[in-house]
Amino acid sequence: MAVLNITDEEKVKIKNAEPLLWLNAAFKKTITPSVTPSRKELFAAEARLARFAPLLARLFPELESFNGLIESPLLASQNTNKDKPHLYYKADHQLPVAGSIKARGGIHEVLHFAESLAVKNGIINEQNFDYKTLAEPPARDVFERYTIAVGSTGNLGLSIGIMANALGFNAVVHMSSDAKEWKKERLRKRGVTVIEHTADYGAAVAAGRAESDADPFSYFVDDENSSHLFMGYAVAALRLRAQLDDQGIEVNSEHPLFVYLPAGVGGAPGGITFGLKSLFGEDVHCFFAEPVQAPCMLLGMAGTQNSHPIHVKEMGLSINTDADGLAVGTASQWVCDATRHLLSGVYTATDQALYQSLLALKENEKIEVEPSAAIACLGPQFLTSEKGQVYLAKHNLADKLDKSTHIAWLTGGSFVPQEEYQNYLDIARRT
Ligand SMILES: *Cc1c(COP(=O)(O)O)cnc(C)c1O
């Protein structure tokens, strides 16, 4: 087996599907520019989203009041008191258009492709830089000739499918066996072609990639190897910084920031971690959260640079989890290599624990999320666990905890049909 930075004790826990907090030995406090993608790309992605904003406000009525920017609020927990560290929720479950964190990366990549076509075809140039015209015939005629394809466990398909379709592209989504029926339905209603696979996420991606590669007019959004997805996600850090400023929340060496990010293949949490480390350096601490049956990022990050991440099956795990957004067997090597030195650690949780957390969010905060998102709320309790104390002590954080800010990144949920959500609550109350 590949060399892994995990102890024998941790390996036993992983194999037994027991929750754990793994601390990343490869973590360096600050960014190593030669390893990571450049900050320039982060600002380029932000600028691209700003260029497209007028067009998006026109294509999606729900974006009009936000001037075409797709953003979510930063919500303070209703249950924070003076004795506890400050807990906030980044409410990506409310992100307009796609209803999940995938709106950030997926939509950015579709816009990047559309922009490159518009420039190549002379539709956008120095005389015409009014992106609203991309909703009109010359541009649409070009877009209609192309297919945008993607493999997904559900949410990436929603994000890519909805945006590609709105611009006039043919959209094809290869769904893994974990994908929820309502997500497929929602796409089909919009005219997106949904291809169902009986295999897992990795296989759906491989099938989609092969089919798309055979067609010169098809563009494949490669969730395992995409810097455009990654940078779209990373823009969240710039937006979050502005929200922290607005709310008067300090982040500095005396006021550390802890962020808990649900992880699947790694693009979303990896991109956001890259963005946050670029802006806040050693004052931000990012932890990923995964189901006990699918800790692919833990295994990927515990591997070595330039080595292919191992599949969770090699640990005897099944990938089975109701957290469909996190049901991934192998992490993105690209993301692992780009962000390995930025990640503080990974914790894992049982489905039972994430259902409890989903219920607590509903009862204590009146927030409704899907199971994948609920896992983020378990972060603070891992950080204050025995293992978490080791991290706090090592980085001189123990006495700063009462001045720290914690953000649970709620990654999806507002599109979940009420019936489905009630079903989640029922499961949570039974377990
Ligand atoms: C996709 C997804 C994630 C994780 O993103 P990755 O890029 O796959 O790591 C987390 N939560 C939800 C709800 C998602 O859909």
The ligand as a MOL file (V3000), in Angstrom:
LIG
                    3D

  0  0  0     0  0            999 V3000
M  V30 BEGIN CTAB
M  V30 COUNTS 15 15 0 0 0
M  V30 BEGIN ATOM
M  V30 1 C -20.0140 18.5640 -3.5950 0
M  V30 2 C -20.4200 18.8570 -2.2160 0
M  V30 3 C -19.4800 18.9670 -1.1880 0
M  V30 4 C -18.0030 18.7400 -1.3570 0
M  V30 5 O -17.3980 19.2990 -2.4920 0
M  V30 6 P -16.2260 18.5350 -3.2370 0
M  V30 7 O -15.7370 19.4820 -4.2500 0
M  V30 8 O -16.8140 17.2980 -3.8540 0
M  V30 9 O -15.2260 18.1690 -2.1990 0
M  V30 10 C -19.9650 19.2660 0.0750 0
M  V30 11 N -21.2810 19.4350 0.3150 0
M  V30 12 C -22.1950 19.3360 -0.6510 0
M  V30 13 C -23.6300 19.5430 -0.3160 0
M  V30 14 C -21.8030 19.0540 -1.9530 0
M  V30 15 O -22.7130 18.9450 -2.9030 0
M  V30 END ATOM
M  V30 BEGIN BOND
M  V30 1 1 1 2
M  V30 2 1 2 3
M  V30 3 2 2 14
M  V30 4 1 3 4
M  V30 5 2 3 10
M  V30 6 1 4 5
M  V30 7 1 5 6
M  V30 8 2 6 7
M  V30 9 1 6 8
M  V30 10 1 6 9
M  V30 11 1 10 11
M  V30 12 2 11 12
M  V30 13 1 12 13
M  V30 14 1 12 14
M  V30 15 1 14 15
M  V30 END BOND
M  V30 END CTAB
M  END
